[in-house]
Amino acid sequence: MGQQILNAIFIGSIYALFAVGYTLVFGVLDILNLAHSAVFMLGAAVTYTLVVNHGQSFWVACVVGIVVSGLMGLVIEHVCLRPLRRRQAPPIAALISTIGLALIIVAAIEQGQTGSLFAWLWVDGPNSVAFPVNTIPNPTWYFDGLTLEASKVAIIPISIALMLLLGYVMRYTQVGRGLRAVAENPRAARLMGLDVDRMISLTLIISSALGGLAGILFGLALGDISPYIGRDNVEVRGLAVIVLGGMGSIPGAVIGGYLLGLIEVLALVLIGSNARGGVAFAALFLMLILRPQGLFGTRLRERI
């Protein structure tokens, strides 16, 4: 049981980091960016390809993977969101637009093979692969019946440090105050001289960079990289996390990530591995019924 709880903390850190990007965009734009799961996968895929197929060191590949993910945030903003926002399209239009982009990204990676248009990005098609064993030093420690792998242990401080840094930026810096002003009232923020479009682009860059990093950590720690890791492993869980923690709440996303990890472990121990996939749906459903605003969210705003 102790090992399972430890694994829950590892995977909960990834859920939290992924969900922070989800909730950051929702907090500013009041929409769900459903291309976020594809960005999660893209960060892992780019990093893996640079390491295995182009001979780059993991650290260089990791930086490039995060940068590519951040730039994909700009694509999401300029292709999927900004044109619809200028036409005052309803939120459902942005939701469908980001779903469409996610499907395009996954299809492009899925078709990647030697000789194809996307061979520079991915050559393993729909197959699941893993980083080579010697990608980074990964010692294993044994303590009181627990097995601790360095690659998994490192996830916890990295995730917590980044989430604390983001919280600091949002609360105490001029950029954070600008983002919060745009989230509260874009029209008033524009009248105060803020470049709202620039603030939104920055939000998408930060969100996507965090999502890409979460994908890299996932692939490194769990040894599972494929075109489907975003869709199959974190998309619904990310939604469950932000609903559990409170829509638009960064601290709520962090707590929700660890909470969902622990809930999945309990389901695994008490019911079996087959129940793990449905736990996120069950948590999402129950929270929407019992407390729609989440644990740390404010009362839902009424729409006029």
Short mmCIF file of the C-alpha atoms (twelve columns), coordinates in Angstrom:
data_MODEL
# 
_entry.id   MODEL 
# 
loop_
_atom_site.group_PDB 
_atom_site.id 
_atom_site.type_symbol 
_atom_site.label_atom_id 
_atom_site.label_alt_id 
_atom_site.label_comp_id 
_atom_site.label_asym_id 
_atom_site.label_seq_id 
_atom_site.Cartn_x 
_atom_site.Cartn_y 
_atom_site.Cartn_z 
_atom_site.pdbx_PDB_model_num 
ATOM 1   C CA . MET A 1   0.000   0.000  0.000   1 
ATOM 2   C CA . GLY A 2   2.868   2.375  0.797   1 
ATOM 3   C CA . GLN A 3   4.326   1.888  -2.690  1 
ATOM 4   C CA . GLN A 4   0.931   2.543  -4.253  1 
ATOM 5   C CA . ILE A 5   0.539   5.803  -2.311  1 
ATOM 6   C CA . LEU A 6   4.005   6.853  -3.427  1 
ATOM 7   C CA . ASN A 7   3.057   6.112  -7.036  1 
ATOM 8   C CA . ALA A 8   -0.107  8.176  -6.521  1 
ATOM 9   C CA . ILE A 9   2.035   11.140 -5.464  1 
ATOM 10  C CA . PHE A 10  4.204   10.730 -8.571  1 
ATOM 11  C CA . ILE A 11  1.287   10.580 -11.007 1 
ATOM 12  C CA . GLY A 12  -0.633  13.208 -9.015  1 
ATOM 13  C CA . SER A 13  2.240   15.637 -9.607  1 
ATOM 14  C CA . ILE A 14  1.885   15.120 -13.361 1 
ATOM 15  C CA . TYR A 15  -1.906  15.476 -13.194 1 
ATOM 16  C CA . ALA A 16  -1.489  18.699 -11.215 1 
ATOM 17  C CA . LEU A 17  1.085   20.184 -13.610 1 
ATOM 18  C CA . PHE A 18  -1.095  19.306 -16.590 1 
ATOM 19  C CA . ALA A 19  -4.251  20.657 -14.949 1 
ATOM 20  C CA . VAL A 20  -2.597  23.936 -13.955 1 
ATOM 21  C CA . GLY A 21  -2.228  24.683 -17.675 1 
ATOM 22  C CA . TYR A 22  -5.862  23.719 -18.250 1 
ATOM 23  C CA . THR A 23  -7.144  25.927 -15.449 1 
ATOM 24  C CA . LEU A 24  -4.890  28.880 -16.345 1 
ATOM 25  C CA . VAL A 25  -6.521  29.177 -19.768 1 
ATOM 26  C CA . PHE A 26  -9.985  28.652 -18.316 1 
ATOM 27  C CA . GLY A 27  -9.378  31.299 -15.672 1 
ATOM 28  C CA . VAL A 28  -8.397  33.920 -18.272 1 
ATOM 29  C CA . LEU A 29  -10.601 33.010 -21.261 1 
ATOM 30  C CA . ASP A 30  -13.435 31.133 -19.556 1 
ATOM 31  C CA . ILE A 31  -13.113 28.296 -22.085 1 
ATOM 32  C CA . LEU A 32  -11.634 24.805 -22.004 1 
ATOM 33  C CA . ASN A 33  -8.654  24.321 -24.294 1 
ATOM 34  C CA . LEU A 34  -9.147  20.707 -25.345 1 
ATOM 35  C CA . ALA A 35  -6.014  20.822 -27.493 1 
ATOM 36  C CA . HIS A 36  -4.030  20.827 -24.236 1 
ATOM 37  C CA . SER A 37  -3.854  17.018 -24.174 1 
ATOM 38  C CA . ALA A 38  -2.341  17.009 -27.677 1 
ATOM 39  C CA . VAL A 39  0.286   19.537 -26.537 1 
ATOM 40  C CA . PHE A 40  1.047   17.208 -23.606 1 
ATOM 41  C CA . MET A 41  1.739   14.431 -26.099 1 
ATOM 42  C CA . LEU A 42  3.660   16.693 -28.484 1 
ATOM 43  C CA . GLY A 43  6.177   17.717 -25.812 1 
ATOM 44  C CA . ALA A 44  6.986   14.066 -25.074 1 
ATOM 45  C CA . ALA A 45  7.106   13.110 -28.771 1 
ATOM 46  C CA . VAL A 46  9.474   15.927 -29.780 1 
ATOM 47  C CA . THR A 47  11.807  15.221 -26.859 1 
ATOM 48  C CA . TYR A 48  11.871  11.476 -27.582 1 
ATOM 49  C CA . THR A 49  12.546  12.015 -31.304 1 
ATOM 50  C CA . LEU A 50  15.419  14.411 -30.673 1 
ATOM 51  C CA . VAL A 51  17.019  11.995 -28.204 1 
ATOM 52  C CA . VAL A 52  16.553  8.739  -30.121 1 
ATOM 53  C CA . ASN A 53  16.524  9.747  -33.785 1 
ATOM 54  C CA . HIS A 54  18.691  12.878 -33.802 1 
ATOM 55  C CA . GLY A 55  21.227  12.042 -31.092 1 
ATOM 56  C CA . GLN A 56  20.605  15.076 -28.896 1 
ATOM 57  C CA . SER A 57  21.153  15.040 -25.153 1 
ATOM 58  C CA . PHE A 58  18.018  14.703 -23.059 1 
ATOM 59  C CA . TRP A 59  18.410  18.170 -21.555 1 
ATOM 60  C CA . VAL A 60  18.675  19.911 -24.942 1 
ATOM 61  C CA . ALA A 61  15.771  17.851 -26.259 1 
ATOM 62  C CA . CYS A 62  13.716  18.684 -23.170 1 
ATOM 63  C CA . VAL A 63  14.216  22.436 -23.673 1 
ATOM 64  C CA . VAL A 64  13.292  22.141 -27.353 1 
ATOM 65  C CA . GLY A 65  10.212  20.065 -26.483 1 
ATOM 66  C CA . ILE A 66  9.028   22.703 -24.020 1 
ATOM 67  C CA . VAL A 67  9.680   25.524 -26.530 1 
ATOM 68  C CA . VAL A 68  7.778   23.671 -29.273 1 
ATOM 69  C CA . SER A 69  4.888   23.114 -26.864 1 
ATOM 70  C CA . GLY A 70  4.872   26.802 -25.939 1 
ATOM 71  C CA . LEU A 71  4.840   27.787 -29.612 1 
ATOM 72  C CA . MET A 72  1.919   25.432 -30.143 1 
ATOM 73  C CA . GLY A 73  0.103   27.596 -27.617 1 
ATOM 74  C CA . LEU A 74  0.526   30.493 -30.057 1 
ATOM 75  C CA . VAL A 75  -0.931  28.318 -32.824 1 
ATOM 76  C CA . ILE A 76  -3.926  27.516 -30.620 1 
ATOM 77  C CA . GLU A 77  -4.456  31.220 -29.918 1 
ATOM 78  C CA . HIS A 78  -4.019  32.516 -33.472 1 
ATOM 79  C CA . VAL A 79  -5.765  29.655 -35.298 1 
ATOM 80  C CA . CYS A 80  -8.432  28.405 -32.903 1 
ATOM 81  C CA . LEU A 81  -9.275  31.166 -30.452 1 
ATOM 82  C CA . ARG A 82  -8.515  34.709 -31.624 1 
ATOM 83  C CA . PRO A 83  -10.520 34.586 -34.904 1 
ATOM 84  C CA . LEU A 84  -13.554 33.267 -33.030 1 
ATOM 85  C CA . ARG A 85  -13.118 35.784 -30.217 1 
ATOM 86  C CA . ARG A 86  -13.090 38.673 -32.687 1 
ATOM 87  C CA . ARG A 87  -16.286 37.370 -34.223 1 
ATOM 88  C CA . GLN A 88  -17.803 37.050 -30.731 1 
ATOM 89  C CA . ALA A 89  -18.490 33.377 -31.339 1 
ATOM 90  C CA . PRO A 90  -20.019 31.399 -28.451 1 
ATOM 91  C CA . PRO A 91  -17.672 29.378 -26.168 1 
ATOM 92  C CA . ILE A 92  -18.802 26.104 -27.755 1 
ATOM 93  C CA . ALA A 93  -17.183 27.233 -31.028 1 
ATOM 94  C CA . ALA A 94  -13.772 27.567 -29.333 1 
ATOM 95  C CA . LEU A 95  -14.290 24.198 -27.664 1 
ATOM 96  C CA . ILE A 96  -14.960 22.488 -31.003 1 
ATOM 97  C CA . SER A 97  -12.078 24.363 -32.644 1 
ATOM 98  C CA . THR A 98  -9.544  23.148 -30.062 1 
ATOM 99  C CA . ILE A 99  -10.887 19.592 -30.325 1 
ATOM 100 C CA . GLY A 100 -10.327 19.761 -34.083 1 
ATOM 101 C CA . LEU A 101 -6.742  20.985 -33.676 1 
ATOM 102 C CA . ALA A 102 -6.053  18.215 -31.147 1 
ATOM 103 C CA . LEU A 103 -7.277  15.605 -33.658 1 
ATOM 104 C CA . ILE A 104 -5.046  17.103 -36.363 1 
ATOM 105 C CA . ILE A 105 -1.966  17.009 -34.108 1 
ATOM 106 C CA . VAL A 106 -2.616  13.411 -33.044 1 
ATOM 107 C CA . ALA A 107 -3.244  12.325 -36.646 1 
ATOM 108 C CA . ALA A 108 -0.011  13.976 -37.802 1 
ATOM 109 C CA . ILE A 109 2.020   12.172 -35.133 1 
ATOM 110 C CA . GLU A 110 0.189   8.905  -35.735 1 
ATOM 111 C CA . GLN A 111 1.092   8.948  -39.441 1 
ATOM 112 C CA . GLY A 112 4.756   9.659  -38.724 1 
ATOM 113 C CA . GLN A 113 7.080   7.012  -40.147 1 
ATOM 114 C CA . THR A 114 10.330  6.866  -42.066 1 
ATOM 115 C CA . GLY A 115 9.920   8.649  -45.381 1 
ATOM 116 C CA . SER A 116 6.719   10.460 -44.411 1 
ATOM 117 C CA . LEU A 117 6.157   14.202 -44.203 1 
ATOM 118 C CA . PHE A 118 6.384   14.074 -40.399 1 
ATOM 119 C CA . ALA A 119 9.459   11.818 -40.165 1 
ATOM 120 C CA . TRP A 120 11.451  14.685 -38.627 1 
ATOM 121 C CA . LEU A 121 8.961   14.748 -35.763 1 
ATOM 122 C CA . TRP A 122 8.019   11.120 -35.198 1 
ATOM 123 C CA . VAL A 123 8.785   7.815  -36.960 1 
ATOM 124 C CA . ASP A 124 7.076   5.223  -34.756 1 
ATOM 125 C CA . GLY A 125 3.525   5.631  -36.027 1 
ATOM 126 C CA . PRO A 126 0.874   4.576  -33.500 1 
ATOM 127 C CA . ASN A 127 3.317   2.476  -31.471 1 
ATOM 128 C CA . SER A 128 4.158   3.094  -27.839 1 
ATOM 129 C CA . VAL A 129 7.862   3.647  -27.136 1 
ATOM 130 C CA . ALA A 130 10.064  4.590  -24.188 1 
ATOM 131 C CA . PHE A 131 13.207  6.595  -23.643 1 
ATOM 132 C CA . PRO A 132 16.388  4.462  -23.704 1 
ATOM 133 C CA . VAL A 133 17.454  3.205  -20.282 1 
ATOM 134 C CA . ASN A 134 20.582  5.389  -20.228 1 
ATOM 135 C CA . THR A 135 18.817  8.622  -21.276 1 
ATOM 136 C CA . ILE A 136 19.468  10.159 -17.853 1 
ATOM 137 C CA . PRO A 137 21.046  8.762  -14.682 1 
ATOM 138 C CA . ASN A 138 18.265  6.906  -12.900 1 
ATOM 139 C CA . PRO A 139 19.477  5.258  -9.694  1 
ATOM 140 C CA . THR A 140 17.012  3.252  -7.636  1 
ATOM 141 C CA . TRP A 141 16.840  3.350  -3.849  1 
ATOM 142 C CA . TYR A 142 15.123  0.910  -1.505  1 
ATOM 143 C CA . PHE A 143 13.788  2.191  1.787   1 
ATOM 144 C CA . ASP A 144 11.526  0.406  4.239   1 
ATOM 145 C CA . GLY A 145 9.957   -1.742 1.540   1 
ATOM 146 C CA . LEU A 146 9.573   1.163  -0.890  1 
ATOM 147 C CA . THR A 147 11.237  1.394  -4.301  1 
ATOM 148 C CA . LEU A 148 12.285  4.927  -5.234  1 
ATOM 149 C CA . GLU A 149 13.418  5.669  -8.787  1 
ATOM 150 C CA . ALA A 150 15.223  8.960  -9.265  1 
ATOM 151 C CA . SER A 151 13.253  9.834  -12.420 1 
ATOM 152 C CA . LYS A 152 9.973   9.556  -10.512 1 
ATOM 153 C CA . VAL A 153 11.178  11.188 -7.300  1 
ATOM 154 C CA . ALA A 154 12.405  14.216 -9.295  1 
ATOM 155 C CA . ILE A 155 8.896   14.797 -10.645 1 
ATOM 156 C CA . ILE A 156 7.636   15.913 -7.228  1 
ATOM 157 C CA . PRO A 157 10.006  18.858 -6.529  1 
ATOM 158 C CA . ILE A 158 10.018  19.931 -10.195 1 
ATOM 159 C CA . SER A 159 6.217   20.046 -10.350 1 
ATOM 160 C CA . ILE A 160 5.818   21.740 -6.973  1 
ATOM 161 C CA . ALA A 161 8.516   24.324 -7.721  1 
ATOM 162 C CA . LEU A 162 6.958   25.249 -11.072 1 
ATOM 163 C CA . MET A 163 3.471   25.500 -9.599  1 
ATOM 164 C CA . LEU A 164 4.717   27.692 -6.747  1 
ATOM 165 C CA . LEU A 165 6.589   29.874 -9.244  1 
ATOM 166 C CA . LEU A 166 3.457   30.266 -11.344 1 
ATOM 167 C CA . GLY A 167 1.436   31.124 -8.248  1 
ATOM 168 C CA . TYR A 168 4.010   33.769 -7.301  1 
ATOM 169 C CA . VAL A 169 3.982   35.262 -10.803 1 
ATOM 170 C CA . MET A 170 0.194   35.399 -10.865 1 
ATOM 171 C CA . ARG A 171 -0.083  37.028 -7.453  1 
ATOM 172 C CA . TYR A 172 2.919   39.325 -7.095  1 
ATOM 173 C CA . THR A 173 4.187   40.386 -10.532 1 
ATOM 174 C CA . GLN A 174 2.984   42.931 -13.054 1 
ATOM 175 C CA . VAL A 175 2.426   40.188 -15.629 1 
ATOM 176 C CA . GLY A 176 0.301   38.258 -13.157 1 
ATOM 177 C CA . ARG A 177 -1.746  41.322 -12.293 1 
ATOM 178 C CA . GLY A 178 -2.290  41.911 -16.004 1 
ATOM 179 C CA . LEU A 179 -3.481  38.348 -16.531 1 
ATOM 180 C CA . ARG A 180 -5.824  38.597 -13.562 1 
ATOM 181 C CA . ALA A 181 -7.207  41.884 -14.869 1 
ATOM 182 C CA . VAL A 182 -7.927  40.305 -18.257 1 
ATOM 183 C CA . ALA A 183 -9.561  37.341 -16.543 1 
ATOM 184 C CA . GLU A 184 -11.772 39.622 -14.456 1 
ATOM 185 C CA . ASN A 185 -12.889 42.036 -17.186 1 
ATOM 186 C CA . PRO A 186 -11.190 42.132 -20.612 1 
ATOM 187 C CA . ARG A 187 -12.977 45.327 -21.632 1 
ATOM 188 C CA . ALA A 188 -11.908 47.209 -18.514 1 
ATOM 189 C CA . ALA A 189 -8.359  45.852 -18.879 1 
ATOM 190 C CA . ARG A 190 -8.220  47.181 -22.441 1 
ATOM 191 C CA . LEU A 191 -9.456  50.593 -21.291 1 
ATOM 192 C CA . MET A 192 -6.664  50.636 -18.700 1 
ATOM 193 C CA . GLY A 193 -4.100  50.264 -21.489 1 
ATOM 194 C CA . LEU A 194 -3.431  46.527 -21.343 1 
ATOM 195 C CA . ASP A 195 -2.832  44.667 -24.597 1 
ATOM 196 C CA . VAL A 196 -5.460  41.968 -24.028 1 
ATOM 197 C CA . ASP A 197 -4.493  39.866 -27.054 1 
ATOM 198 C CA . ARG A 198 -0.872  39.856 -25.907 1 
ATOM 199 C CA . MET A 199 -1.888  38.780 -22.405 1 
ATOM 200 C CA . ILE A 200 -3.992  35.951 -23.815 1 
ATOM 201 C CA . SER A 201 -1.117  34.819 -26.061 1 
ATOM 202 C CA . LEU A 202 1.180   34.779 -23.038 1 
ATOM 203 C CA . THR A 203 -1.374  32.697 -21.153 1 
ATOM 204 C CA . LEU A 204 -1.476  30.111 -23.948 1 
ATOM 205 C CA . ILE A 205 2.340   29.997 -24.138 1 
ATOM 206 C CA . ILE A 206 2.724   29.405 -20.396 1 
ATOM 207 C CA . SER A 207 -0.109  26.882 -20.311 1 
ATOM 208 C CA . SER A 208 1.214   24.910 -23.278 1 
ATOM 209 C CA . ALA A 209 4.811   24.944 -22.014 1 
ATOM 210 C CA . LEU A 210 3.621   23.460 -18.711 1 
ATOM 211 C CA . GLY A 211 1.566   20.878 -20.599 1 
ATOM 212 C CA . GLY A 212 4.546   19.888 -22.741 1 
ATOM 213 C CA . LEU A 213 6.769   19.548 -19.670 1 
ATOM 214 C CA . ALA A 214 4.123   17.382 -17.994 1 
ATOM 215 C CA . GLY A 215 4.156   15.127 -21.074 1 
ATOM 216 C CA . ILE A 216 7.952   14.832 -20.975 1 
ATOM 217 C CA . LEU A 217 7.885   13.896 -17.277 1 
ATOM 218 C CA . PHE A 218 5.117   11.383 -17.940 1 
ATOM 219 C CA . GLY A 219 7.055   9.710  -20.748 1 
ATOM 220 C CA . LEU A 220 10.288  9.690  -18.761 1 
ATOM 221 C CA . ALA A 221 8.829   8.278  -15.551 1 
ATOM 222 C CA . LEU A 222 6.274   5.828  -16.959 1 
ATOM 223 C CA . GLY A 223 8.057   4.749  -20.142 1 
ATOM 224 C CA . ASP A 224 5.006   5.275  -22.328 1 
ATOM 225 C CA . ILE A 225 5.138   7.685  -25.275 1 
ATOM 226 C CA . SER A 226 2.666   7.394  -28.125 1 
ATOM 227 C CA . PRO A 227 0.284   9.622  -30.093 1 
ATOM 228 C CA . TYR A 228 -2.461  8.701  -27.643 1 
ATOM 229 C CA . ILE A 229 -0.976  9.411  -24.213 1 
ATOM 230 C CA . GLY A 230 -2.752  12.743 -23.939 1 
ATOM 231 C CA . ARG A 231 -6.134  11.415 -24.980 1 
ATOM 232 C CA . ASP A 232 -5.968  8.139  -23.056 1 
ATOM 233 C CA . ASN A 233 -4.110  9.158  -19.905 1 
ATOM 234 C CA . VAL A 234 -4.676  12.774 -18.938 1 
ATOM 235 C CA . GLU A 235 -7.419  14.514 -20.914 1 
ATOM 236 C CA . VAL A 236 -10.404 13.405 -18.829 1 
ATOM 237 C CA . ARG A 237 -8.280  13.245 -15.681 1 
ATOM 238 C CA . GLY A 238 -7.228  16.855 -16.234 1 
ATOM 239 C CA . LEU A 239 -10.872 17.870 -16.505 1 
ATOM 240 C CA . ALA A 240 -11.662 15.914 -13.346 1 
ATOM 241 C CA . VAL A 241 -8.797  17.631 -11.526 1 
ATOM 242 C CA . ILE A 242 -9.909  21.172 -12.340 1 
ATOM 243 C CA . VAL A 243 -13.508 20.335 -11.434 1 
ATOM 244 C CA . LEU A 244 -12.395 18.785 -8.151  1 
ATOM 245 C CA . GLY A 245 -10.160 21.735 -7.269  1 
ATOM 246 C CA . GLY A 246 -12.366 24.480 -8.659  1 
ATOM 247 C CA . MET A 247 -12.547 25.858 -12.179 1 
ATOM 248 C CA . GLY A 248 -9.966  28.608 -12.613 1 
ATOM 249 C CA . SER A 249 -8.218  27.959 -9.279  1 
ATOM 250 C CA . ILE A 250 -4.492  27.204 -9.572  1 
ATOM 251 C CA . PRO A 251 -4.175  25.986 -5.937  1 
ATOM 252 C CA . GLY A 252 -7.306  23.929 -6.553  1 
ATOM 253 C CA . ALA A 253 -5.718  22.309 -9.615  1 
ATOM 254 C CA . VAL A 254 -2.674  21.345 -7.550  1 
ATOM 255 C CA . ILE A 255 -4.719  19.846 -4.712  1 
ATOM 256 C CA . GLY A 256 -7.095  18.213 -7.183  1 
ATOM 257 C CA . GLY A 257 -4.212  16.517 -9.008  1 
ATOM 258 C CA . TYR A 258 -2.905  14.848 -5.875  1 
ATOM 259 C CA . LEU A 259 -6.432  14.040 -4.712  1 
ATOM 260 C CA . LEU A 260 -7.263  12.266 -7.968  1 
ATOM 261 C CA . GLY A 261 -4.006  10.315 -7.769  1 
ATOM 262 C CA . LEU A 262 -4.926  9.087  -4.294  1 
ATOM 263 C CA . ILE A 263 -8.491  8.266  -5.363  1 
ATOM 264 C CA . GLU A 264 -7.147  6.160  -8.232  1 
ATOM 265 C CA . VAL A 265 -4.863  4.266  -5.849  1 
ATOM 266 C CA . LEU A 266 -7.744  3.520  -3.495  1 
ATOM 267 C CA . ALA A 267 -9.810  2.266  -6.422  1 
ATOM 268 C CA . LEU A 268 -6.888  0.105  -7.565  1 
ATOM 269 C CA . VAL A 269 -6.455  -1.442 -4.106  1 
ATOM 270 C CA . LEU A 270 -10.132 -1.887 -3.245  1 
ATOM 271 C CA . ILE A 271 -11.669 -2.732 -6.614  1 
ATOM 272 C CA . GLY A 272 -8.894  -3.686 -9.010  1 
ATOM 273 C CA . SER A 273 -6.991  -2.298 -11.968 1 
ATOM 274 C CA . ASN A 274 -10.020 -2.386 -14.281 1 
ATOM 275 C CA . ALA A 275 -11.728 0.307  -12.195 1 
ATOM 276 C CA . ARG A 276 -8.903  2.831  -12.473 1 
ATOM 277 C CA . GLY A 277 -10.008 4.180  -15.839 1 
ATOM 278 C CA . GLY A 278 -13.499 5.020  -14.625 1 
ATOM 279 C CA . VAL A 279 -12.464 6.752  -11.419 1 
ATOM 280 C CA . ALA A 280 -11.884 10.117 -13.104 1 
ATOM 281 C CA . PHE A 281 -15.359 9.988  -14.649 1 
ATOM 282 C CA . ALA A 282 -16.901 9.083  -11.296 1 
ATOM 283 C CA . ALA A 283 -15.050 11.873 -9.469  1 
ATOM 284 C CA . LEU A 284 -16.042 14.360 -12.171 1 
ATOM 285 C CA . PHE A 285 -19.693 13.320 -11.998 1 
ATOM 286 C CA . LEU A 286 -19.930 13.357 -8.201  1 
ATOM 287 C CA . MET A 287 -18.256 16.742 -7.843  1 
ATOM 288 C CA . LEU A 288 -20.515 18.288 -10.486 1 
ATOM 289 C CA . ILE A 289 -23.539 16.948 -8.601  1 
ATOM 290 C CA . LEU A 290 -22.444 17.710 -5.038  1 
ATOM 291 C CA . ARG A 291 -20.334 20.864 -5.397  1 
ATOM 292 C CA . PRO A 292 -20.197 22.235 -8.961  1 
ATOM 293 C CA . GLN A 293 -17.763 25.029 -8.042  1 
ATOM 294 C CA . GLY A 294 -15.191 22.521 -6.748  1 
ATOM 295 C CA . LEU A 295 -13.324 22.435 -3.459  1 
ATOM 296 C CA . PHE A 296 -11.581 25.799 -3.851  1 
ATOM 297 C CA . GLY A 297 -13.674 27.502 -6.528  1 
ATOM 298 C CA . THR A 298 -15.943 30.435 -6.007  1 
ATOM 299 C CA . ARG A 299 -19.662 30.334 -6.671  1 
ATOM 300 C CA . LEU A 300 -20.375 29.828 -10.345 1 
ATOM 301 C CA . ARG A 301 -21.144 33.060 -12.167 1 
ATOM 302 C CA . GLU A 302 -24.550 33.435 -13.698 1 
ATOM 303 C CA . ARG A 303 -24.733 33.989 -17.433 1 
ATOM 304 C CA . ILE A 304 -26.988 36.698 -18.793 1 
# 
